[in-house]
Amino acid sequence: MLPVSRGRDGIRIGIDVGGTFTDCVVVDPIRGRYHAKAFTTPEDPALGVLDVLQRAAEMMGRSTGEILSTAASFIHGTTVGTNTLIERRGARVGLLMTKGHEETLAIGRVYQKVAGLSEREKTHVTHLSRPTPPIVHPRDVRPVSERIDSRGCVVAPLDPDAALTSVADLAGTGVEAIAICLLFSFLNPHHEQVLREAVRREFPDLYVCISSDVAPVLGEYERCVSTVLNAYIGRRVGEYLTRLERNLHALGMTCSLLVMQAHGGVTTVADIREKPLLTVDSGPAGGVLGAGYYGADAENGNIICVDVGGTSFDVGLLIDGRVEIDAAPVIAQYSYVLPKVYIKSIGAGGGSIAWLDHLGALRVGPRSAGVDPGPVSYGRGGTAPTVTDAHLVLGFLDPSFPLGGHVGLDKDAAERALAALGEQLGMTAPETASAVVAICNAQMADLVRKVTIERGLDPRRFAFFAYGGAGPMFAAFIAREIGSRVAYVAPGSGVFSALGMLTTDLVYYEEHSHLARSPFDPETATRLTSVYRDLEERVLRRFEREGIPRTAASLSRLADLRFVRQVNELEVPVSAGDLGADDVAGLEAVFVGRYERTYGAGSAYTAAGVELVKVRVVGRVDMEKPPRADPRLWHVNEAAQDTRVGEREILFPGSAVPVVAAIHSSESIRPGTVVQGPAVLQRLADTVVIPQGSSLEARDDGSLVVRWDAEVA
Amino acid sequence: MNPKQAVDATTFEILRHRLWEINDEMGLLARRLSGSPAVYETGDFNTAILTPDGHGLFIGVHIIRQGSVLDVVVQSVLQVFGDEIADGDAFLTTDPWAGALHAQDAAVVKPIFWQDQLVAWTGVVMHELDVGGPRPGSWSVGAQDAYQECPLLPPIKLVDRGSYRKDVEAAFLRNSRTPQINALNLRAKLVAQVATGERLREIIEQYGLDVFMGVQTRIVEYVRETVRQRLRGLRDGTYSATALVDHDGTLDKFYHLQLAMTKSDDHLVFDFSGTDRQAPGPINCTYAGLLSGVMQVLLPSLCYDVPWCQKAVGECVDIISEPGTLNNALWPAATTMSTTNACQSTGDLVWQTLTRMYGISESLRSEAIALGFGGVNAGFLAGTDAAGTRFVNLFTDSVGGGGARSFGDGIDVSANLVVPSHAIPNVERIESLVPVLYLYRRQCASTSGAGRYRGGAGLEMIVVPYGVKEPMEAVFISSGCAHPSTKGAFGGLPGSIQRNLILRQADVPKLLGTGFIPTTIDEIPCSAVDVPHAKDSVQLDPADAWLNFSTGGGGFGDPLLREPAMVAADVVSGIYEVEAAATLYGVSLDDDGNVDLDETRRRRAGIRRHRIDIGRPPKVQPREARERDDQDVGIPEICLVVRSEGDEDCFACAWCSSILGPVILDVRNYMITVEHKLSSLSPLNRLTTDDRVSVLAYCCPSCGTALTSDVRVLDDDSWPPEIELRARTGR
């Protein structure tokens, strides 16, 4: 069945499951775009998915069955895999590894004790530890008698019978899945394949995966982690998606359920059943892709995207329109090797708690009041003042306005809490609130700078793109902190991850470690051609399995290059077809050019030589995207002449006295509307703050632009 | 305006965070651009932002001691160049008497100017794979003085007002066996600092110079006050420790280092008097190594949640040391092995004294940690591969276990804590670069120091030449081969020794070809097993095999207090043999590996009695012996405690509540001394023939609980001091 079964006429649905809310975006070619939110149901996320679908259907005046039966595509972002890992609720995995190397996973390249930790956590050296509990218990790791060398030649023959005895033993003690990782299997997968077939034959109930399938790249530790994680979450993710797909079909859906992958494309449920790891940490990918789609015309596609929620602040990057990929992702201190959209997070958001440290210095975060008890002003028992409380005291938020499902906020309580904190600093409640917000903004800006500067990039040359529930409130301030005059607030910013998922393509990729050193000669060209042809064939066959003709897919070849002995790789495009001497000879120059563009002129030391380490083929089938500009996006009340509905006093951080700011309603905002700051645009789901010295303009794609006046920025 | 007054609380918090991040970014960028696995994999580099007068404001989170020495580098540059220092300059040095730890550490520092005023410095230092000299890797085994090592570069201008000096670069690269990698690193250091300079100037542009200078002052004050506050919460007294180095690079002999650390109120004095004279071999370190040996422990230990500001910590500390000694060596001492010997041992002494202070003081007790793997146990292989290409490889994967803590076991295969980001390469990567085959790489049994919480296990590996016809040269640069280099804390025992072995004519690949994969040394037929010296150079023939195992971390607390089930689990996971469970832990296991609780109780009581029977009696009789009430089921976190007896503070045993005696006398005076032969602690210790080394457990004379321990060489003072507290005043 084609994943895109109804062409341009059908409805497109995107549903993204988050920690608190499940978000839904429905794009109907006739009626326009609808957003809905429902609470996430952690025990069975499918309930939240069906709930939010129903809410969306109600908004459209239709039934769930009606919208499902007319759906052309249904894209789903799931956290089942991620949560299974974080909460350690996955399968008991038995691991088979080359004899003598069984402790590879436990030793974790020594680096495991700090993998994925922030610099601040790493510095507490007396308190480091390996991941606890380990994802595979040491007693469930068994040796396989075999050995392959660095050229792929067999040194010691495989003893499959002994390995099967180990599997029988493991199965007998309750192991539910088998991961197999043998040295140099990415060069010669034969031993792994023999074992996989034997296990499937003898133990059909066990979920089994091999490292040369999951991640055929050099590096036994990360390949082993990838394989083990895949086995650990495999059954749970597979069962969840299969069940959800079945339920949706039962309700009338005729298209396939497509699943968001962490590297940014979508794929089928069948594909995910084999490589469930592709869904891990896929949540933020939708937003980054959406930013690429809606921000394509800004700064040549150089975009910093930030997702501001209640508890975390996520930063992603697009460089020249390409999504920045995390080459070495880590989850729960385990480093793995599947490509994933790069995201850097810190614990900062509306829920961040303001406090005084041991010397009485004012600090904000990383502790968060979360949703429960939440900020003091929620009146749910929170006593520590948060950034949201500070926003309320400064006048950014309207106390009578519902926020986060709360009817009304207790401004007096927020004021008392901030006054108590400020007393020790000799500051009033508004002064304290102003300081708290300034510190929080600065920390967010610091993370944005870090993400760009550690790559040698200048954040001022990027468009700044904000979304998430609190994004519109922070956007202008972070933009100014990083020296950017313009902040974009994404269309549908509260559900933007779900909307972003609808802007993706069906993507399959295949990659392989392949070593070649400069000067790249005609022989390299011949070998590369053959490797690329092989990868292309594998990608095309996967499309065919989904009923997509070869001609529908566009293929691109990529290669990772680096200076000899350097670890930092850059991806460069490779020509299609039979590669000639000129094609490969040109690779070095392309690489050096990109390197110098990234890290500055003179940073390249070409005498070191260049090596190619990994080759990749990405196959892409275009899917229909939501229209960028759509007049139906604006639910404009034609009767309203003025967007201004009132005014209130706001104290902006850095100012000594409050100013009177106009309050605008979104009802009469339309493309081209300009609102001069200081002002607040109050929308149903969020609040857009337009500081003094800036103005807001509504764009026809539904996004908003906050622009600082030249003399202010 | 007074710069300090320019900074309000909000601005301070904003810029404190921002500068901290900027220093992190400098490290991330430098690491990303480096061409050396020693940097991007092992993390053997660091960065710092410094004050205009060359004091560390922020030190990076990489190898700590590398960041600490940048103070000395900048101060040396200031001394040499003075007024000639201009905007756009950058300076390079590899001279241990100008701040480099050893010649392999090439430091580049750069002044930051704002309108002709010097407002800060930045620095990046990286360990280079080779900077010349007689041995590959520049670890000059056999060198007796600096003239026999690689050439040194005193501070020299690498960039002159923005113009890169190719002549200087060429001179630097000319002596190296790895010029291309060193060149990449040189660019990485500069690019990272240029970016950081821009970030710092942005701050000045945005907030003004007064604020920028004021924040520097405030950060120093903030960190200094934090450290002082922490110090005030700890017991005043003198905490002492000793350390050994077992080979000087030319001769197999012991060197002693000594430290008496005195804490009074909010100040620390580190007195290294009594340390041996500098050695005629490359294990010495200069003052830079001494300073960074102290700082590499103080920074993570006292500043675990505030910026690593060396200037602030320095203001709380005095160091006393005699020039011409092992860790304060004078020209022309050989120093290419300084980092892993004299400098590391200096740090080991500091860890030990701090742990004693934290443990006895209660506050910061969770920072107390037994001594873990810290030095080095590495080897280089150099030779020609089948294609005729020369190769050199330093095996950075041979690392040991972490020290146990008051709350849990040490980390297995943790490597050195002062290199928190150390990563070892994948076997597949090494085998792709060098013609070798790993038979195995795993956690090594019988290396962990015993204790209520055990030390982490060390790593063990067998590496064999593969597909080569010519012999290789193997250079070993180990320490801790004749004595355990890790130590237990509060009654825990040290880990095993570490060593390299050569199995002659083993022909492992041939064995593998038959389908047999050996897992123990006994399963490998060979013509002889050679045991090289700690620091040695030997020939490795194509059919030989190299076995390397590294020490485990020291244990924490008396092993008899370890939960028997945890000991049983250690036997199952191969950390200990069954025999060690019985002899070290007094745990009796049945044939299925289950704990026999009754027998364990009897055995443990027997061991306590035995200690009291055979132990050397205390110098001073304990004040009051008591018996443990078995109803007190809890196991104290630490058994050596201070109790108030009337007006007097006394050392006491928390296990049986016996009062040992007044705290003003060193604690060892009150305890019985039980001597363990090294070979009784681990079968691996039999690989050292030096029977002059033994382990001493200092036990409660009433109940036999081990309260502290030490490692000693036969001729040493048999009662080296350990903890002597000041009487509380004001009562």
Interface residues (C-beta under 8 A of the other chain):
Chain A: K99 G100 H101 E102 E103 T104 A106 I107 R109 V110 Y111 K113 V114 E119 R120 K122 T123 H124 V125 T126 H127 L128 S129 R130 P138 R139 P143 S145 R147 D149 S150 V155 A156 P157 D159 L183 F184 L218 G219 E220 Y221 E222 H358 L359 A361 L362 R363 V364 L425 M427 S434 A435 A438 I439 A442 Q443 D446 L447 R449 K450 I453 E454 R455 G456 G483 L515 F563 V564 R565 Q566 V567 N568 Y599 G600 G602 S603 A604 Y605 A607 A608 G609
Chain B: A9 T10 F12 E13 I14 H17 R18 E21 D24 E25 L28 L29 R32 L33 S34 G35 S36 P37 Y40 E41 V61 Y164 Q180 I181 A183 L184 R187 A188 V191 V194 A195 R199 E202 Y222 E225 T226 Q229 P300 S301 C303 Y304 D305 W308 S366 E367 A368 I369 D397 V399 R405 G408 I411 D412 V413 S414 A415 L417 V418 P420 S421 H422 A423 I424 P425 N426 V427 E428 R429 E431 S432 L437 Y438 L439 Y440 R441 R442 Q443 L459 Y466 G467 P509 L512 G513 G515 F516 I517 T519 V572 S573
